[in-house]
Amino acid sequence: MAKALLGYMSSDQQFLSRQTAVRLAAENRALRERVADLETLIVRLSEENETLAAAGAAALLEPVEDMQPV
């Protein structure tokens, strides 16, 4: 009887272990997708930042007519 109960407990543990592995694999996949999305966002924002910085630098180099002596 005790062996039968232990066998039942053991198979239940295996089921929970498999269930945990499946859940962890799904979480891992979701996290990898999120990391890929964030990396794409970083690239896009870096490009946008470079464009804005270049536009700002160009604006600083333009002569301002109001500042010229009369």
C-alpha positions in Angstrom: 0.0 0.0 0.0 2.8 2.4 0.9 4.6 1.7 -2.4 1.4 2.4 -4.3 1.0 5.7 -2.5 4.6 6.7 -3.2 4.2 5.7 -6.8 1.1 7.9 -7.0 3.0 10.8 -5.4 6.0 10.3 -7.7 3.8 10.4 -10.9 2.1 13.5 -9.5 5.5 15.1 -9.0 6.5 14.3 -12.6 3.3 15.9 -13.9 3.9 19.0 -11.8 7.6 19.1 -13.0 6.5 18.8 -16.6 3.9 21.5 -16.1 6.5 23.8 -14.5 8.9 23.2 -17.4 6.2 24.1 -19.9 5.3 27.2 -18.0 8.9 28.3 -17.7 9.5 27.7 -21.4 6.5 29.9 -22.2 7.7 32.6 -19.9 11.2 32.4 -21.4 9.8 32.7 -24.9 7.7 35.7 -23.9 10.6 37.4 -22.2 12.9 36.8 -25.3 10.2 38.4 -27.5 10.0 41.4 -25.1 13.7 41.8 -25.2 13.7 41.7 -29.0 10.9 44.3 -29.0 12.9 46.5 -26.6 16.1 46.2 -28.7 14.1 47.3 -31.8 12.8 50.2 -29.9 16.3 51.2 -28.7 17.5 51.2 -32.3 14.6 53.3 -33.5 15.0 55.8 -30.7 18.7 56.1 -31.2 18.2 56.9 -34.9 15.6 59.4 -34.0 17.9 61.0 -31.4 20.7 61.2 -33.9 18.4 63.0 -36.4 17.2 65.4 -33.8 20.7 66.1 -32.6 21.9 66.8 -36.1 18.9 69.2 -36.7 19.7 71.0 -33.5 23.4 71.3 -34.4 22.4 72.7 -37.8 20.1 75.2 -36.2 22.9 76.5 -34.0 25.2 77.0 -37.0 22.6 79.1 -38.9 23.2 82.8 -38.5 20.6 84.7 -36.6 19.7 88.0 -38.3 18.5 89.6 -35.1 21.9 89.2 -33.5 23.8 91.0 -36.3 25.1 94.6 -35.5 23.4 97.4 -37.4 
